[in-house]
Amino acid sequence: MNYSICVSGAASGETVEDSHLLASRLGAAIAKAGHVLTTGATVGLPLYAAKAAKEAGGVSIGFSPAASLREHVRKYRLPIGFYDFVNFTGMHYVGRDLFLVQSSDAVITLGGRFGSLHEFTSAIENRMPCGVLLGSGGAADLIPLLMEKLKAPNEHLVVMDHDPEKLVAKIIAMLDKEMDGIDTKAIEQEWFLKQDYDGHSG
């Protein structure tokens, strides 16, 4: 299966300078494993991941806070390169974050500020697999402490590592385990997939 794996990180600031190579490694690892990278269609660490995923021959999907390409570029001043598709959510940043998380199968946090922390907490509350790249600074390095102090829910779904490639492998293994035993070929034969638009069997 081709999972959609979100890379969540800061758009600017110290962690972008310090951890952009780690973001690139995450994007490339996701692409090389045959999965889809999702990001907030923004600059900084997510853009480094998107660029690396495309250079590795992968698929990259961006989720924009804007309602249109014009707004994306003129109002938010966000990039349009390195994406196979941009979903213009029109939900501004907070709503975009939730849409991005809900449209992904897993979320990986590196560096990051409050927006990345929002995406992580949204994912873990929704029982999604979450990866945390330790040593990347910002929110990612605070998450272990926050989980300990606040007794995070669904902590069994959180995996951590200092190595981007190993972290991606852990996330994929977790997703594979969740999907184990599901017969996708059998699902393709279900009656509801054989109906036409009027509800009649085709």
N, C-alpha and C positions, 0 to 999 in steps of 0.2 A: 504494500500500500504506500501511497505517497502522502505522508503526513505534512501538515502545515505547521511549521515551527517558528514562533515569534522570537525575534531578538529585540529585547527592550534595553535601552540605554540612553544616556544623556545626549542632548542635542548640542550642548556646548559646555564649556568649563574644563576644569582640571582633568577629569577622568577621560575626556576625549583626547587630550594631549598624551596622557599616560597609557591609555588602553586601546588606542585605535588599531594597533596590530592584532590585539586579541579579538577585537570585533571582526576584523577581516578573516581571521582563522575560523571563527564561528560560522560566518557566512559561507566560506569555502567548504567547511566540513559538512554543513547541511546539504549543500548542493551536490557534493561528491557522493553523499550517501543516497542521493536520488530523491530528496524531499524538497518541499517548497518553503522558501523563506518568506515570512511576513514581517513587516515593520510598520512604523507610523508614518512612512513616506516623508521623513524629515531629514535634517542634516545631522552631523555628529556621528556617534557610534552606529546608529542604525544605517546610515548611509554607507559607512565603511563596510558593514556586513552585506548590504545589498550589492555594492560594487563588486565585492569579492565573489559573491554567489554567482553573479552574471559572468564574471571572468572565468569561473570554474564550469560554466555551461549549465548552470541551474536556472530555476524559475524563481522570480522575485515579485511579490505582490505588496503594494503599498496601500495603507489606509490613511486617507487624508482628512484633516479636520474641516477642510473646505467643502463647499457644495458643488464646485465646478473647477475645471482646469484654470479658468481665468482667476477665480478667487484664490486657488491654490498658489498661483504664481504671484499675483499682484498684492493680495491682502496678507497672506501668510508668508510669502517669499520662500517657498519650499521648492526643492528640486523635482525634476520630472524624469531624469535619466535613471537608468539601471533598473527600471520596473517593466515587467511584462504587462502589468495591469495596475491601474490605480483606482481604488474604490473611493469616490468622493462622497464621504458620509454626510457632510453638512452638519455635523454634530459638535463642532468646535473641539478643543483638545480633550476635555473630560469625557464627553460622549464618544469621541473617536477612540480613546483608550479602551473603553468597555467593548466597543464594536470589534476592535482589533483582537482583544483577548478572546471574545466569544467566537470569533471566526478562525481561531487557531486551535491546534490540538495540544500544544504545549507552549510554555513561555520560558525563555532563558533570559536572565537578568545579568547584565555586566555594567559596572560603573553605575551611573544613573543618579537621578535626584528624585524629587517628590513624584514626578510623573511615572517614573519607572517603578517606584514603590507602590503607586496606585495600581499599576498593571499587575504587579506581583500579588498584591493582596486580593485583587479581583479574581485572579486565576486560582489562588489557593482556596479562597472562599467558595469557588465554583468547582472544587474537587478536580482541578486540572494538574497534570504533571508539570512541575516547575524545576528549572535548573538555575543554579546560582554559580557564577564564575568568580570564585574567591581570588583575592589579590588584584581585582580590577578597580578597586576603590569605590567611593560613593555608597549608594544604597546597597549594592551587592555585598559589601563587606560589613554592613550594619545588619543585614537580614538575619544572620545566625544569632546575634544578640537579641534582636527584637523577637525572634521566635522563642528564645529561651525565657525572656522576661514576660512576654504576653501570652505564653502557652498557645502557640499557633495551632489552628485546626488543620487536620489533614496533613500533618507534618511528614507522614510516611510517603507523601507524594513529592517531597522536595529532595532533590539530589544536588550535591555540591562537588566541585572539583576546581583545582587550579589550572588544569589543562583543558583548553577549548575542545580539542578533538575527543578526549575522554568524556567530557561532559555531554557532548552531542551523542556519543555512543550510549551513554547511560539513559538519556532521554528516549532515544529510539528503542532501547531494550524495554523500557517501562511501557511505552506505547504498544510495542509488539506483544507484551505480556497481557495488556488489557484487551487486545484484539484476538488473542489466541482462542481458537475454538469457534470463531465466527466464520461461517461458510459464505463468503461473498458470492460465490457462483450460485449457491442456492437462493440467495436474496435476489439475484438477477432474474430468477425464474418465477418470482412471486407474482400473483395475479394482478396486483395493483400497478405493477410496472408495465402491464400489457394492455392497459386501458387507453382509449383515445380521450380526447378532451371533453367529450360528452359523457364520459363515464361508462362507455360500452366497451366490451372486450374487443381487442383488435386482432 
